[in-house]
Amino acid sequence: MSAHSHSDKFVYHEPGLQHQFDDMGQQEESVSLGMWLFLAQEIMFFGGLFTAYLVMRSKYPLAFASGSNHLDAFLGGANTLVLIVSSLTMALTVYYAQKGNRNMQVGLIVLTMLFGLTFLGIKAYEYTDKYNHGLVPMAGLNRRVKADSPASEHVGLVLPGETAVSASEAKPGAEPYVNPHGEFQWREYELVQHMMDKQRAEPNGHYLTLNEQLTYSTSPGSLVLDKDKFRDKVRIFFYIYFVMTGLHALHMIIGLGIMTWLLWMAFKGTFNAEYFSPVEMSGLYWHFVDIVWIFLFPLLYLLGRHYEHLGL
């Protein structure tokens, strides 16, 4: 009995096989099932946010379009390209892990991380721009400028691609950025005023939804613009924008943490043709984060972009 027990200590285990599994096939099936279940709950999580976006946008399409037009579509498109390329480098990482090529694994993981950092850098730039122009929907979180401060800039009508101008160069009607309490700022009302005028001139037209005719007006059915009410609806757009892109950025940061661990393990030569499931599962997570952005980009940055061509 003792000899038999002693021999059991030298039972062969495949590299990477955890003690609770019988073989690598069982381990890989369990890991894959667990990862897909995790991604399913992530889909439900983001699905709730997308549903909230769609419901609110159907209620206030013009306010959401106005908010969207203040996002920089070029930067959003650049981030989309960055993530698409990062998905390619991540897929190649899985391929070379299966081939047992350590050097290519390390290089491609580093490239994937650089693309992820580039995405976060662009997003930080966008957030900073919103902070500087008073477009963060939470009171007190915007740049604070007093009325008599030399830092006050005439940025009331600044759109993406434009820069703040001095008082002497300001457009007629532009107001200086004055925000002593860091409140949400909104000064662009030409589009909604134009649509309300057209709706008033053509009562049977479809320039505004019935809900918008009621909620943007000083009184139900008057079609006289209440700027405060319209600003509050645009504020809803920016709430959703920051929640959705912020949670997506958080997932990207977590992904970079996973990539850091993966890089260390790949550097040690851990992954090969027999054991590569951690790379494959990390790739699934990374691709999921990229796919979420593929949906966020058109919904937040592109819908309503045609209003830019009205010449207002």
CORKA-V410014 format. One record per backbone hydrogen bond with DSSP energy under -1.0 kcal/mol. CO is the residue of the C=O (numbers start at 1). NH is the residue of the N-H. If there is no record, write none. Layout:
BEGIN
((CO/NH) (CO/NH))
END
This chain:
BEGIN
((1/5) (2/6) (3/7) (4/8) (7/10) (8/11) (14/17) (18/21) (23/27) (24/28) (25/29) (26/30) (27/31) (28/32) (29/33) (30/34) (31/35) (32/36) (33/37) (34/38) (35/39) (36/40) (37/41) (38/42) (39/43) (40/44) (41/45) (42/46) (43/47) (44/48) (45/49) (46/50) (47/51) (48/52) (49/53) (50/54) (51/55) (52/56) (53/57) (54/58) (55/59) (56/60) (60/64) (61/65) (62/66) (63/67) (64/68) (65/69) (67/70) (68/71) (72/76) (73/77) (74/78) (75/79) (76/80) (77/81) (78/82) (79/83) (80/84) (81/85) (82/86) (83/87) (84/88) (85/89) (86/90) (87/91) (88/92) (89/93) (90/94) (91/95) (92/96) (93/97) (94/98) (95/99) (96/101) (100/102) (101/105) (102/106) (103/107) (104/108) (105/109) (106/110) (107/111) (108/112) (109/113) (110/114) (111/115) (112/116) (113/117) (114/118) (115/119) (116/120) (117/121) (118/122) (119/123) (120/124) (121/125) (122/126) (123/127) (124/128) (125/129) (126/130) (127/131) (128/132) (129/133) (130/135) (131/134) (131/143) (134/185) (138/141) (145/179) (146/149) (149/152) (153/155) (153/177) (155/158) (159/162) (165/154) (171/174) (175/156) (176/178) (179/182) (182/140) (182/142) (189/193) (190/194) (191/195) (192/196) (193/197) (194/198) (195/199) (196/200) (197/201) (198/202) (202/205) (209/213) (210/214) (211/215) (212/216) (216/226) (219/222) (224/218) (226/230) (227/231) (228/232) (229/233) (230/234) (231/235) (232/236) (233/237) (234/238) (235/239) (236/240) (237/241) (238/242) (239/243) (240/244) (241/245) (242/246) (243/247) (244/248) (245/249) (246/250) (247/251) (248/252) (249/253) (250/254) (251/255) (252/256) (253/257) (254/258) (255/259) (256/260) (257/261) (258/262) (259/263) (260/264) (261/265) (262/266) (263/267) (264/268) (265/270) (266/269) (275/272) (276/280) (277/281) (278/282) (279/283) (280/284) (281/285) (282/286) (283/287) (284/288) (285/289) (286/290) (287/291) (288/292) (289/293) (290/294) (291/295) (292/296) (293/297) (295/299) (296/300) (297/301) (298/302) (298/303) (302/305) (304/307) (305/308) (306/309) (307/310))
END
